Amino acid sequence: MESDLGGCPKASAGAFEAGRRERLNLLLAHGEWRNDSYADLLPPLLQPLGVRCIRSRTATEARNIIVHERIHIAVVDLSTPADDSAIAQRHVEALGSRVLQLLRALTPVPPMVVVRPPQISARESARGLVEALREGAFSVHERPVPLESMLETLRRVIQRHYAGHWPAN
């Protein structure tokens, strides 16, 4: 396999002719009421590399995905709403931290990238960072997250947790 994106494996043409088998499952848990460029742009960019981006708009959807799919990396927005009714009512009860707890219960625990809302004060920012790291986050980003920053974080996750190679399924 060739390398692309600074260490992320790039599938050969033969791999695509054999059926485009995804080799890495990436959970993207976020509320779709916002325009999150990384969540919209990552799937078409990463799919040709063998990354299956599994999107969830709610914590309930994320839980169902976590139960039925092997997750290799998770990107979790802490503002992920509880369920569709919360979105419909414009009442967003943030349950992203619950998604992190569910992921921590998996064996093996997948690397988690946390996306959080912009913080109002330096104290609030520091407290939020400590809480996310305590939850086991590999990295913490504030919204809005530039696509390049998210790609670099994913490259570092693969390098550190999977020694620069796709995980074995």
C-alpha positions in Angstrom: 0.0 0.0 0.0 1.1 3.5 -0.7 0.9 6.3 1.8 -1.2 9.4 1.5 -2.2 12.2 3.9 1.0 11.9 5.8 0.9 8.3 6.7 -2.7 7.2 6.0 -2.6 4.2 3.7 -3.8 4.8 0.2 -5.5 1.8 -1.4 -4.2 0.6 -4.7 -6.4 0.5 -7.8 -6.6 -3.3 -7.5 -8.2 -3.0 -4.1 -11.0 -0.9 -5.6 -11.6 -3.4 -8.4 -11.9 -6.1 -5.7 -15.0 -4.5 -4.2 -14.0 -1.3 -2.4 -13.9 -3.0 1.0 -13.8 -0.5 3.8 -11.0 -1.1 6.3 -11.6 1.5 8.9 -14.9 2.6 10.5 -15.1 6.3 11.5 -18.0 7.3 13.6 -19.1 11.0 13.1 -21.5 11.8 15.9 -22.9 15.3 15.5 -26.1 17.3 15.2 -27.0 18.1 11.6 -28.7 21.3 12.5 -25.4 23.0 12.0 -23.1 23.2 9.0 -20.1 21.3 10.2 -17.8 21.3 7.2 -15.6 18.5 8.5 -18.7 16.2 8.9 -19.9 17.0 5.5 -16.6 16.8 3.7 -14.8 13.9 5.4 -17.0 11.1 3.9 -16.3 11.8 0.2 -12.7 12.5 0.9 -12.0 9.4 3.0 -14.2 6.8 1.3 -11.8 6.2 -1.6 -9.1 5.5 1.0 -11.1 2.7 2.5 -12.6 4.7 5.4 -16.3 4.1 6.1 -17.7 7.3 7.7 -20.8 6.3 9.8 -22.7 9.4 10.6 -25.1 9.8 13.5 -27.2 12.9 14.1 -28.2 11.9 17.6 -26.9 10.1 20.7 -29.6 7.5 20.2 -28.3 6.8 16.6 -24.7 6.8 17.9 -25.6 4.2 20.5 -27.2 1.9 17.9 -24.2 2.2 15.7 -21.8 1.5 18.5 -23.8 -1.7 19.4 -23.8 -3.0 15.8 -20.6 -1.8 14.2 -16.9 -2.0 15.1 -15.7 1.5 15.6 -12.0 2.2 14.9 -12.1 6.0 15.4 -14.9 8.2 16.8 -15.4 12.0 16.3 -18.0 13.1 18.8 -19.5 16.6 19.0 -20.4 17.2 22.7 -23.5 19.0 21.4 -24.9 15.9 19.8 -28.7 16.0 20.7 -30.4 13.1 22.5 -32.8 12.2 19.7 -34.8 13.4 16.8 -37.5 14.9 19.0 -35.0 17.2 20.6 -34.0 18.4 17.1 -37.6 18.9 16.0 -38.4 20.9 19.2 -35.2 22.9 18.8 -34.4 21.8 22.3 -30.9 20.4 22.1 -30.1 18.4 25.1 -26.4 17.7 24.6 -25.5 14.0 25.1 -22.1 13.9 23.4 -20.5 13.0 26.7 -22.9 10.0 27.0 -21.6 8.8 23.6 -18.0 9.0 24.9 -19.0 6.9 27.9 -20.5 4.2 25.5 -17.3 4.2 23.5 -15.2 3.8 26.6 -17.1 0.7 27.4 -16.0 -1.0 24.2 -13.1 -3.4 24.0 -10.8 -2.2 22.5 -11.7 1.5 23.2 -11.4 3.4 20.0 -9.5 6.6 19.8 -11.9 9.5 20.3 -11.8 13.0 18.9 -14.0 15.5 20.8 -15.5 18.6 19.1 -17.0 21.1 21.6 -18.8 24.4 21.3 -16.8 27.6 21.5 -16.0 28.4 25.1 -16.9 31.8 26.6 -14.1 32.2 29.1 -10.6 30.8 29.5 -11.6 29.1 32.7 -14.6 27.4 31.0 -12.3 26.4 28.2 -9.8 24.8 30.5 -12.5 23.0 32.5 -14.0 21.7 29.3 -10.6 20.5 28.1 -9.9 18.7 31.3 -13.3 17.0 31.3 -12.8 15.8 27.7 -9.4 14.4 28.4 -10.7 12.7 31.5 -13.3 11.0 29.2 -10.4 9.6 27.2 -10.3 12.0 24.3 -7.3 11.8 22.0 -7.8 15.3 20.8 -10.2 18.2 21.5 -11.3 20.8 18.9 -13.5 23.8 19.2 -16.2 24.5 16.6 -15.9 25.4 13.9 -13.3 22.8 13.0 -11.3 23.4 9.8 -11.2 20.4 7.6 -7.4 20.5 7.5 -7.2 20.3 11.3 -9.5 17.3 11.4 -7.5 15.5 8.7 -4.3 16.1 10.6 -5.9 14.8 13.8 -7.1 11.7 12.0 -3.6 11.2 10.6 -2.1 11.4 14.1 -4.7 9.0 15.4 -3.8 6.4 12.8 -0.1 6.9 13.4 -0.3 6.7 17.2 -3.0 4.1 17.7 -2.5 1.9 14.6 1.2 2.4 13.9 0.5 4.1 10.7 -1.5 1.2 9.2 -5.1 0.4 8.9 -6.5 -1.6 11.9 -7.2 -5.3 11.4 -10.9 -5.9 11.3 
